[in-house]
């Protein structure tokens, strides 16, 4: 038997709000050259800081690079534009939402 949500009274299986928020976001991925010819990849456009932090940890682990989550932005060290786009697509974001 499925669990019932106390607030709505509906089964928790029906209440997957994570996918709804992913569908409304517009994600921008940019590569920028910083000081001393070092490149960084910026991922911007998340609605929630927690989502950005969770995704930054996941991206840093998968891409084997350093980086940080500053508010709703993710800054990754190095050129990772295509790999970040592939990872976001696997994570449930749609092609139309990602501007790379």
OpenMM code with the backbone's topology and positions (N, CA, C; nanometers):
from openmm import Vec3, app, unit

residues = "UNK UNK UNK UNK UNK UNK UNK UNK UNK UNK UNK UNK UNK UNK UNK UNK UNK UNK UNK UNK UNK UNK UNK UNK UNK UNK UNK UNK UNK UNK UNK UNK UNK UNK UNK UNK UNK UNK UNK UNK UNK UNK UNK UNK UNK UNK UNK UNK UNK UNK UNK UNK UNK UNK UNK UNK UNK UNK UNK UNK UNK UNK UNK UNK UNK UNK UNK UNK UNK UNK UNK UNK UNK UNK UNK UNK UNK UNK UNK UNK UNK UNK UNK UNK UNK UNK UNK UNK UNK UNK UNK UNK UNK UNK UNK UNK UNK UNK UNK UNK".split()
positions = [
    Vec3(0.0845, -0.1175, 0.0000),
    Vec3(0.0000, 0.0000, 0.0000),
    Vec3(0.0896, 0.1246, 0.0000),
    Vec3(0.0545, 0.2226, -0.0777),
    Vec3(0.1347, 0.3437, -0.0882),
    Vec3(0.1051, 0.4383, 0.0276),
    Vec3(0.2029, 0.5237, 0.0550),
    Vec3(0.1862, 0.6211, 0.1617),
    Vec3(0.0971, 0.7356, 0.1143),
    Vec3(0.0226, 0.7918, 0.2068),
    Vec3(-0.0676, 0.9023, 0.1772),
    Vec3(-0.0055, 1.0314, 0.2315),
    Vec3(-0.0060, 1.1357, 0.1502),
    Vec3(0.0457, 1.2653, 0.1923),
    Vec3(-0.0518, 1.3284, 0.2906),
    Vec3(0.0007, 1.3826, 0.4000),
    Vec3(-0.0847, 1.4395, 0.5038),
    Vec3(-0.1499, 1.5701, 0.4601),
    Vec3(-0.0830, 1.6455, 0.3751),
    Vec3(-0.1350, 1.7758, 0.3350),
    Vec3(-0.2436, 1.7627, 0.2289),
    Vec3(-0.2146, 1.6862, 0.1222),
    Vec3(-0.3086, 1.6795, 0.0104),
    Vec3(-0.4041, 1.5613, 0.0183),
    Vec3(-0.3665, 1.4574, 0.0902),
    Vec3(-0.4502, 1.3389, 0.0974),
    Vec3(-0.4368, 1.2483, -0.0234),
    Vec3(-0.3395, 1.2758, -0.1104),
    Vec3(-0.3147, 1.1947, -0.2296),
    Vec3(-0.1969, 1.1011, -0.2058),
    Vec3(-0.1881, 0.9939, -0.2830),
    Vec3(-0.0712, 0.9060, -0.2700),
    Vec3(0.0571, 0.9804, -0.3065),
    Vec3(0.1644, 0.9506, -0.2340),
    Vec3(0.2914, 1.0199, -0.2564),
    Vec3(0.3518, 0.9889, -0.3928),
    Vec3(0.3096, 0.8793, -0.4557),
    Vec3(0.3591, 0.8456, -0.5893),
    Vec3(0.3156, 0.9502, -0.6918),
    Vec3(0.1986, 1.0094, -0.6711),
    Vec3(0.1471, 1.1095, -0.7645),
    Vec3(0.2114, 1.2465, -0.7469),
    Vec3(0.2733, 1.2692, -0.6318),
    Vec3(0.3250, 1.4017, -0.5983),
    Vec3(0.4742, 1.4107, -0.6282),
    Vec3(0.5104, 1.4129, -0.7530),
    Vec3(0.6500, 1.4255, -0.7918),
    Vec3(0.6713, 1.5665, -0.8452),
    Vec3(0.6889, 1.6617, -0.7533),
    Vec3(0.7029, 1.8020, -0.7919),
    Vec3(0.8401, 1.8333, -0.8477),
    Vec3(0.9385, 1.7449, -0.8290),
    Vec3(1.0723, 1.7681, -0.8815),
    Vec3(1.0735, 1.7776, -1.0324),
    Vec3(0.9962, 1.6936, -1.1001),
    Vec3(0.9905, 1.6978, -1.2459),
    Vec3(0.9201, 1.8236, -1.2953),
    Vec3(0.8225, 1.8718, -1.2202),
    Vec3(0.7508, 1.9919, -1.2611),
    Vec3(0.8431, 2.1130, -1.2569),
    Vec3(0.9250, 2.1241, -1.1524),
    Vec3(1.0158, 2.2377, -1.1449),
    Vec3(1.1243, 2.2289, -1.2510),
    Vec3(1.1660, 2.1085, -1.2871),
    Vec3(1.2662, 2.0931, -1.3927),
    Vec3(1.2115, 2.1398, -1.5271),
    Vec3(1.0829, 2.1213, -1.5510),
    Vec3(1.0231, 2.1579, -1.6789),
    Vec3(1.0099, 2.3084, -1.6968),
    Vec3(1.0080, 2.3843, -1.5877),
    Vec3(0.9879, 2.5283, -1.5987),
    Vec3(1.1184, 2.6074, -1.6013),
    Vec3(1.2319, 2.5426, -1.5779),
    Vec3(1.3590, 2.6135, -1.5707),
    Vec3(1.4228, 2.6290, -1.7079),
    Vec3(1.4959, 2.7377, -1.7254),
    Vec3(1.5725, 2.7611, -1.8467),
    Vec3(1.7194, 2.7648, -1.8079),
    Vec3(1.7945, 2.6627, -1.8459),
    Vec3(1.9331, 2.6453, -1.8038),
    Vec3(2.0264, 2.7010, -1.9112),
    Vec3(2.1245, 2.7814, -1.8697),
    Vec3(2.2241, 2.8357, -1.9611),
    Vec3(2.3606, 2.7822, -1.9218),
    Vec3(2.4346, 2.7312, -2.0209),
    Vec3(2.5689, 2.6797, -1.9982),
    Vec3(2.6651, 2.7641, -2.0803),
    Vec3(2.7676, 2.8188, -2.0147),
    Vec3(2.8652, 2.9032, -2.0827),
    Vec3(3.0065, 2.8637, -2.0420),
    Vec3(3.1012, 2.8788, -2.1345),
    Vec3(3.2429, 2.8617, -2.1042),
    Vec3(3.3079, 2.9989, -2.1107),
    Vec3(3.3780, 3.0364, -2.0056),
    Vec3(3.4398, 3.1677, -1.9968),
    Vec3(3.5875, 3.1512, -1.9647),
    Vec3(3.6709, 3.2323, -2.0309),
    Vec3(3.8131, 3.2304, -2.0000),
    Vec3(3.8400, 3.3340, -1.8921),
    Vec3(3.9052, 3.2902, -1.7875),
    Vec3(3.9373, 3.3791, -1.6762),
    Vec3(4.0867, 3.4097, -1.6773),
    Vec3(4.1362, 3.4568, -1.5673),
    Vec3(4.2766, 3.4954, -1.5554),
    Vec3(4.3705, 3.3794, -1.5871),
    Vec3(4.4835, 3.4134, -1.6450),
    Vec3(4.5900, 3.3181, -1.6765),
    Vec3(4.5433, 3.2074, -1.7708),
    Vec3(4.4527, 3.2412, -1.8624),
    Vec3(4.3993, 3.1473, -1.9622),
    Vec3(4.3338, 3.0238, -1.9010),
    Vec3(4.2742, 3.0391, -1.7885),
    Vec3(4.2015, 2.9297, -1.7245),
    Vec3(4.0550, 2.9399, -1.7638),
    Vec3(3.9952, 2.8273, -1.8019),
    Vec3(3.8551, 2.8252, -1.8428),
    Vec3(3.7677, 2.7753, -1.7281),
    Vec3(3.6482, 2.8309, -1.7213),
    Vec3(3.5464, 2.7833, -1.6282),
    Vec3(3.4168, 2.7633, -1.7051),
    Vec3(3.3365, 2.6709, -1.6592),
    Vec3(3.2056, 2.6454, -1.7177),
    Vec3(3.1006, 2.6937, -1.6186),
    Vec3(3.0142, 2.7841, -1.6624),
    Vec3(2.9074, 2.8371, -1.5789),
    Vec3(2.7749, 2.7732, -1.6175),
    Vec3(2.7028, 2.7242, -1.5192),
    Vec3(2.5702, 2.6674, -1.5401),
    Vec3(2.4747, 2.7513, -1.4566),
    Vec3(2.3807, 2.8185, -1.5229),
    Vec3(2.2944, 2.9148, -1.4548),
    Vec3(2.1489, 2.8912, -1.4940),
    Vec3(2.0566, 2.9301, -1.4052),
    Vec3(1.9155, 2.9235, -1.4373),
    Vec3(1.8347, 2.8334, -1.3475),
    Vec3(1.8914, 2.7866, -1.2383),
    Vec3(1.8175, 2.7005, -1.1468),
    Vec3(1.7277, 2.7847, -1.0572),
    Vec3(1.6126, 2.7313, -1.0206),
    Vec3(1.5192, 2.8023, -0.9344),
    Vec3(1.5533, 2.7845, -0.7864),
    Vec3(1.6147, 2.6731, -0.7536),
    Vec3(1.6368, 2.6373, -0.6145),
    Vec3(1.7862, 2.6223, -0.5861),
    Vec3(1.8328, 2.6798, -0.4747),
    Vec3(1.9734, 2.6680, -0.4372),
    Vec3(2.0097, 2.5246, -0.4006),
    Vec3(1.9161, 2.4525, -0.3392),
    Vec3(1.9431, 2.3134, -0.3009),
    Vec3(1.9644, 2.2266, -0.4237),
    Vec3(1.8853, 2.2499, -0.5278),
    Vec3(1.8998, 2.1747, -0.6521),
    Vec3(2.0348, 2.2050, -0.7167),
    Vec3(2.0755, 2.3325, -0.7146),
    Vec3(2.2047, 2.3708, -0.7720),
    Vec3(2.3191, 2.3058, -0.6945),
    Vec3(2.3086, 2.3035, -0.5634),
    Vec3(2.4139, 2.2429, -0.4819),
    Vec3(2.4221, 2.0920, -0.5047),
    Vec3(2.3061, 2.0260, -0.5111),
    Vec3(2.3050, 1.8814, -0.5341),
    Vec3(2.3640, 1.8489, -0.6701),
    Vec3(2.3246, 1.9272, -0.7707),
    Vec3(2.3729, 1.9027, -0.9058),
    Vec3(2.5211, 1.9356, -0.9193),
    Vec3(2.5701, 2.0364, -0.8473),
    Vec3(2.7122, 2.0690, -0.8544),
    Vec3(2.7970, 1.9562, -0.7971),
    Vec3(2.7528, 1.8953, -0.6888),
    Vec3(2.8253, 1.7819, -0.6320),
    Vec3(2.8291, 1.6660, -0.7304),
    Vec3(2.7157, 1.6429, -0.7962),
    Vec3(2.7068, 1.5344, -0.8929),
    Vec3(2.7963, 1.5609, -1.0145),
    Vec3(2.7944, 1.6837, -1.0651),
    Vec3(2.8768, 1.7184, -1.1810),
    Vec3(3.0257, 1.7119, -1.1483),
    Vec3(3.0645, 1.7604, -1.0324),
    Vec3(3.2057, 1.7568, -0.9940),
    Vec3(3.2556, 1.6134, -0.9821),
    Vec3(3.1705, 1.5265, -0.9323),
    Vec3(3.2093, 1.3861, -0.9182),
    Vec3(3.2203, 1.3196, -1.0553),
    Vec3(3.1239, 1.3435, -1.1428),
    Vec3(3.1243, 1.2792, -1.2741),
    Vec3(3.2327, 1.3335, -1.3665),
    Vec3(3.2620, 1.4640, -1.3570),
    Vec3(3.3588, 1.5259, -1.4464),
    Vec3(3.4990, 1.5323, -1.3881),
    Vec3(3.5157, 1.4917, -1.2635),
    Vec3(3.6460, 1.4912, -1.1956),
    Vec3(3.7113, 1.6292, -1.2027),
    Vec3(3.6362, 1.7306, -1.1592),
    Vec3(3.6891, 1.8661, -1.1611),
    Vec3(3.6470, 1.9371, -1.0328),
    Vec3(3.7070, 2.0518, -1.0104),
    Vec3(3.6699, 2.1339, -0.8971),
    Vec3(3.5580, 2.2278, -0.9367),
    Vec3(3.4986, 2.2897, -0.8386),
    Vec3(3.3928, 2.3852, -0.8674),
    Vec3(3.3174, 2.4215, -0.7424),
    Vec3(3.2150, 2.5043, -0.7606),
    Vec3(3.1351, 2.5497, -0.6479),
    Vec3(2.9941, 2.5842, -0.6945),
    Vec3(2.9046, 2.5928, -0.5979),
    Vec3(2.7683, 2.6393, -0.6247),
    Vec3(2.7514, 2.7713, -0.5520),
    Vec3(2.7322, 2.8778, -0.6273),
    Vec3(2.7122, 3.0107, -0.5695),
    Vec3(2.5675, 3.0513, -0.5939),
    Vec3(2.4869, 3.0365, -0.4917),
    Vec3(2.3447, 3.0676, -0.5066),
    Vec3(2.2799, 2.9693, -0.6020),
    Vec3(2.2287, 3.0204, -0.7128),
    Vec3(2.1651, 2.9333, -0.8117),
    Vec3(2.2551, 2.9103, -0.9325),
    Vec3(2.3838, 2.9453, -0.9206),
    Vec3(2.4803, 2.9227, -1.0284),
    Vec3(2.5776, 2.8133, -0.9888),
    Vec3(2.6254, 2.7405, -1.0890),
    Vec3(2.7293, 2.6405, -1.0680),
    Vec3(2.8503, 2.6829, -1.1493),
    Vec3(2.9679, 2.6855, -1.0855),
    Vec3(3.0925, 2.7204, -1.1519),
    Vec3(3.1826, 2.5970, -1.1464),
    Vec3(3.2204, 2.5453, -1.2645),
    Vec3(3.3069, 2.4287, -1.2747),
    Vec3(3.4395, 2.4688, -1.3378),
    Vec3(3.5485, 2.4147, -1.2885),
    Vec3(3.6794, 2.4462, -1.3425),
    Vec3(3.7044, 2.3624, -1.4673),
    Vec3(3.7342, 2.4297, -1.5788),
    Vec3(3.7661, 2.3604, -1.7028),
    Vec3(3.6557, 2.3747, -1.8065),
    Vec3(3.6834, 2.3202, -1.9262),
    Vec3(3.5867, 2.3221, -2.0368),
    Vec3(3.5040, 2.1938, -2.0320),
    Vec3(3.3778, 2.2061, -1.9960),
    Vec3(3.2928, 2.0877, -1.9807),
    Vec3(3.1538, 2.1096, -2.0399),
    Vec3(3.1410, 2.1929, -2.1397),
    Vec3(3.0099, 2.2303, -2.1920),
    Vec3(2.9294, 2.1094, -2.2389),
    Vec3(2.9864, 2.0288, -2.3259),
    Vec3(2.9127, 1.9137, -2.3812),
    Vec3(2.8834, 1.8086, -2.2744),
    Vec3(2.9789, 1.7849, -2.1861),
    Vec3(2.9590, 1.6841, -2.0821),
    Vec3(2.8518, 1.7269, -1.9821),
    Vec3(2.8486, 1.8567, -1.9512),
    Vec3(2.7456, 1.9078, -1.8601),
    Vec3(2.6083, 1.8935, -1.9246),
    Vec3(2.5998, 1.9243, -2.0533),
    Vec3(2.4720, 1.9125, -2.1243),
    Vec3(2.4235, 1.7680, -2.1241),
    Vec3(2.5137, 1.6728, -2.1507),
    Vec3(2.4759, 1.5307, -2.1486),
    Vec3(2.4282, 1.4893, -2.0100),
    Vec3(2.4968, 1.5360, -1.9064),
    Vec3(2.4602, 1.4996, -1.7698),
    Vec3(2.3244, 1.5567, -1.7322),
    Vec3(2.2969, 1.6807, -1.7745),
    Vec3(2.1664, 1.7406, -1.7460),
    Vec3(2.0541, 1.6669, -1.8183),
    Vec3(2.0802, 1.6233, -1.9407),
    Vec3(1.9790, 1.5468, -2.0145),
    Vec3(1.9503, 1.4146, -1.9457),
    Vec3(2.0541, 1.3485, -1.8950),
    Vec3(2.0345, 1.2219, -1.8238),
    Vec3(1.9623, 1.2437, -1.6911),
    Vec3(1.9784, 1.3632, -1.6335),
    Vec3(1.9178, 1.3935, -1.5040),
    Vec3(1.7700, 1.4317, -1.5156),
    Vec3(1.7194, 1.4489, -1.6381),
    Vec3(1.5766, 1.4740, -1.6543),
    Vec3(1.5415, 1.6086, -1.7134),
    Vec3(1.6398, 1.6910, -1.7435),
    Vec3(1.6129, 1.8184, -1.8076),
    Vec3(1.5936, 1.7958, -1.9575),
    Vec3(1.5111, 1.8799, -2.0199),
    Vec3(1.4803, 1.8628, -2.1613),
    Vec3(1.5748, 1.9445, -2.2491),
    Vec3(1.5913, 1.8993, -2.3722),
    Vec3(1.6807, 1.9637, -2.4694),
    Vec3(1.6417, 2.1098, -2.4943),
    Vec3(1.5119, 2.1390, -2.4976),
    Vec3(1.4645, 2.2742, -2.5261),
    Vec3(1.4986, 2.3716, -2.4135),
    Vec3(1.5150, 2.3216, -2.2917),
    Vec3(1.5413, 2.4072, -2.1780),
    Vec3(1.6877, 2.4478, -2.1676),
    Vec3(1.7762, 2.3714, -2.2284),
    Vec3(1.9194, 2.3922, -2.2107),
    Vec3(1.9718, 2.4775, -2.3261),
    Vec3(2.0301, 2.5909, -2.2902),
    Vec3(2.0903, 2.6811, -2.3885),
    Vec3(2.2411, 2.6711, -2.3721),
    Vec3(2.3050, 2.5993, -2.4625),
    Vec3(2.4500, 2.5795, -2.4526),
    Vec3(2.5206, 2.6460, -2.5671),
] * unit.nanometer
topology = app.Topology()
chain = topology.addChain("A")
for resn in residues:
    res = topology.addResidue(resn, chain)
    for name in ("N", "CA", "C"):
        topology.addAtom(name, app.Element.getBySymbol(name[0]), res)
